[in-house]
Amino acid sequence: VTPITALESLVELGNPIFYPNPSSEQIKIKFTPKITAQVTVGLSDLQGKPWVHLPMQVEATREIEWILIPEKYNLPSGVYLLELRIKDKSLVRRIVYD
């Protein structure tokens, strides 16, 4: 897996956005993939404990909006790492749920 730095974007996912961040309610992830492929959304805490692992098949040029609802996963307030993985590339962003 090739990690993508904060200064780079994952071209295959069409520059995903994460908002609002920080959030006290829900966080939206929006992206428009450039290719049809399987994307995995992962969420882990800073100790590496996985909280969410959601594989999904996406189609090229179709906008995807995924909403992270913390109550659904019993997430305590804190800092998390949200990962979007497509093919052999991975984009990780720090998100804060307070």
C-alpha positions in Angstrom: 0.0 0.0 0.0 1.3 3.4 -1.0 0.5 6.0 1.7 -0.5 9.5 0.5 0.7 12.5 2.5 -1.5 15.3 3.7 -0.1 17.5 0.9 -1.0 15.1 -1.8 -4.4 13.9 -2.9 -5.7 10.6 -4.1 -6.4 11.2 -7.7 -8.5 8.1 -8.1 -10.9 9.4 -5.5 -11.2 12.9 -7.0 -9.8 14.9 -4.0 -12.1 13.7 -1.2 -13.3 16.2 1.4 -14.0 15.6 5.1 -16.3 18.0 7.0 -16.9 19.4 9.5 -13.8 18.6 11.3 -13.8 18.8 14.3 -17.4 17.8 14.8 -19.6 17.1 17.8 -22.3 15.3 15.7 -21.4 13.7 12.3 -18.6 13.9 9.8 -19.3 13.7 6.0 -16.8 12.3 3.5 -17.5 13.2 -0.1 -15.6 12.1 -3.2 -16.2 11.4 -6.9 -14.0 8.4 -7.9 -12.3 8.6 -11.3 -12.3 4.8 -11.6 -14.7 2.0 -10.8 -13.2 0.0 -7.9 -13.5 -1.2 -4.4 -12.9 1.5 -1.7 -12.5 0.7 1.9 -13.3 3.3 4.6 -11.5 2.6 7.8 -11.5 4.5 11.2 -9.1 3.8 14.0 -8.1 5.6 17.2 -4.6 6.8 17.8 -3.7 3.5 19.6 -4.6 1.6 16.4 -7.9 0.1 17.6 -10.2 -0.2 14.6 -13.7 1.2 15.0 -15.0 1.1 11.4 -14.1 -1.1 8.4 -16.4 -0.6 5.5 -15.6 -1.9 2.0 -17.8 -0.5 -0.8 -17.9 -0.8 -4.6 -17.8 2.6 -6.3 -18.5 3.6 -9.9 -16.4 6.1 -11.8 -17.8 9.7 -11.9 -20.6 8.9 -9.4 -20.4 11.2 -6.3 -20.2 9.3 -3.0 -21.2 10.8 0.3 -20.6 8.7 3.4 -21.7 10.0 6.8 -19.9 8.9 9.9 -22.5 8.9 12.7 -20.4 8.4 15.9 -23.3 7.0 17.9 -23.7 4.1 15.4 -20.2 2.9 16.3 -20.3 3.9 20.0 -17.3 6.2 19.4 -16.1 8.1 22.4 -14.9 11.7 22.0 -11.3 11.8 20.7 -9.0 12.0 17.8 -9.2 9.3 15.0 -7.5 8.4 11.8 -9.9 8.0 8.8 -8.5 6.0 6.0 -9.8 5.8 2.4 -8.1 2.9 0.5 -8.4 2.2 -3.2 -6.4 -0.4 -5.1 -2.8 -0.1 -3.7 -3.1 3.5 -2.4 -4.3 4.8 0.9 -5.3 8.4 2.1 -5.3 9.0 5.8 -6.8 12.1 7.5 -7.0 13.0 11.2 -10.5 13.8 12.4 -11.7 15.0 15.8 -15.0 14.0 17.4 -15.8 16.0 20.5 
